[in-house]
Each structure stands twice: as C-alpha cells, then as structure tokens.
Amino acid sequence: MHVNLGLPWWGAIATCTVLARCLVFPLIVKGQREAAKIHNHLPEIQKFSARIREAKLTGNHTEFYRASSEMTFYQKKHDIKLFRPLILPLTQAPIFISFFIALREMANLPVPSLQTGGLWWFQDLTLSDPIYVLPLVVTATMWAVLELGAETGMQSSDIQWMRNFIRLMPLAVLPITVHFPTAVFMYWLSSNMFSLGQVACLRIPAVRTVLKIPQRVVHDPDKLPPREGFIKSFRQGWKNAEMAHQLQERERRMQNHLELAARGPLRQTFAHNPLLPHGKNGPPNAPSSSSSSKAKSKQPWRDTLG
C-alpha cells in the first residue's frame, strides 16, 4: 500500500491492521455468541462447580462423580464449551506476531522510508516515542479492551480472578514495551481502537440480532454466589488446597495399609486362638523344659496361622 497506493507508512500500517481485523471478525462474532451463552447459564454452571468443589474437599467421591457427570450432560445439552470463547480469539495471535516481528525488523534495519513515514511528534517510525505518549495511550486502550471483553465477549466482572489479572496485565507489560519502535505502536494502537469500536458496535441490539448473538440475561444477584475479595479468595483457595492435600495423604496411607495387609503375613488380632477350646492352649502333658516349647505353648495359634 505504501508503494502502490502512495500511503504514508503510518496510514499503510493502520489500513493493513483494519483489513486484517476484518478478516478475523467472524471468529470474534462466534466467540461473542459462546460468551453470551455461557453468561446466560452462569448460575447453573456455578452451582455445579460448587457441588464439585465441596465434594472434592469432603472426599465424597460418589457426589463428585455425580455432579461432574450432571455438569457434563448440562453442557452437552446446551452446547456449552467453557473455554471456547477464549480459544477462538487466540487465532489472532499469528497475525499479531507477524505484524510485530515484521515492523520491528523493518525498524531495526532500518527501512529508509520509515524514518519519514510518521506524523506529529513521531516522524521517525524506527525510533521509540521520545515523550512516551504512545506507550501510555496503548496501555490505556489495551486495559479498556480487556476490561470490556472486546475480544472474548466475557466481561471481567464474570470471573473474579480474571478481573484482577486483567487490571494488572497492562501495567506489567508497559515497562517491557515502552522502548518499542513507534511503527509497532502504530499497529498496536490501530488494533486496540478497532477493538473498542467493535465492542461498541456489538452492544447495539439490532447488530446483535443480525449477527445472531444472544442477549445477555441480567441475573438475580441472590442466585449467584457472593463475590469475594482477592485476598479472601486467595486465602480460601489456599485453605482448600491444604484440605485436599490432607485428604489425598489420608487416602494414600489407607491404600498402602490395604496393600500391606493383602501381601504381608497375617497379624495377631486376638488374645486366644479361636480354633481351640477356651482354656486349652496345648496338650495336658506337654513338655515345658525348653524356652521355645514354652513360647509355643503360650501362642498355639502359630501352628495354624503360621
């Protein structure tokens, strides 16, 4: 586009980004459908998950397998795949990586026309932003994209741990990307702006109807489990992990005990040999001169049990 159409590099990068995003838009729509379907069945899914978690902690294997099978049947009945909304947008990863590597290598060469292909304060697209405006804007737009669920359709409020992770990820990425060439930021910013426009468009009821995306049901908060803070949920998860470890350790010891009992010699579990009449531990005139014969007469069941 830069050579044939005469577009400046910043315009060519933005145009190619929009065209590439339009090609994967059908996958985004499919991910939105799956995310809406999961959200509408969220109370039932969380009930099954709570039953499975409780059965696992208490060591109730019967209830664990029953709840797991019921949840599997429920998901098949309604065609629900919990990780499908996350997997479909990942198909964009090869496109992002290709753009990133290509633009970075072109800036590192550098391609001479890139040095005058920018605009405003970043005329040279081979250099990093001298006033760090582009990194900050890209970080802010990336946070908005993740917070709104523009790619997956799953809002961060749906899952507590995902909300905390999403809010920290852009800040963690900023120190790593702050010195990238501005050509990379032009692609990144164009992609983020397309995502924000996409989520705004997909929230229009008429557009969702045309694309066959189910409307998100507003659930009664009383039917949903209470939300916990990050610290409280972390402590509860740690406690649950300890309880699960203790149950596994107890089951392992019981299994070892049963294996030893099955393979090892029989152990004495009685004070009197049940095969002999009470009070008769041996013949009446048995010799008692040696210590071995005394021990044998005191424990006559050794003759029968070995």
C-alpha angles and dihedrals in degrees: 000000000000092000103034102033098031095234117158114250095256090053093045091051093049093046094049090048093054092047092050091049091050090056092057094040093102089060090051090052091051090050090051090053092052093046092051090049092052092047092052091053095040098114093055093044092051091049091055091046091051091051092049092048093048093048091049093051094048094044093240100152094177093056091041094057092040093053092044093052092046091051091049091050091048092051092049092047093055096031094242122165110180096204098039094092089055097044099050097060090048087075085079090065095087090051093050093046092048093051092044096050094042095050094043093051092046089053093047095052086041115232102216096222090056089065090068100027099093134084141225111001096347103062092147108066092188093069132069120256107278094207097036094234096130095051091050094046092048091049092050094048092046090053090050092049092051094042093052094043092234093164104036103026089230110120117217090241089068094070122030099208091047090054092055093045093049093051093053100041099074091050090049092051095048098077090050097049102036093097097046117125114269089241088069091048090052089059093042094048092047091051093049093048090050089052092051091049089047095054091047090052094046091054091065107102093219092053092048090051093051092048092045094239111155118239114252112251117229103230125212106252089222090064093054125075114258116266117244130205121255094255094046093047090048092052092046091049091050091050092048090050091053092049091049090050091051091050091049091049091051092049090049092053092048090050092050090049092052092048091051091048091051097048104029130076120281114272126223109257099164138057095219129042106250090206092069129061115264112274095017110101097158146342116315096240099039114148116251102186100109127057092231093058090048091053090047093051091049092053106033093159088078087076091061103031099035 
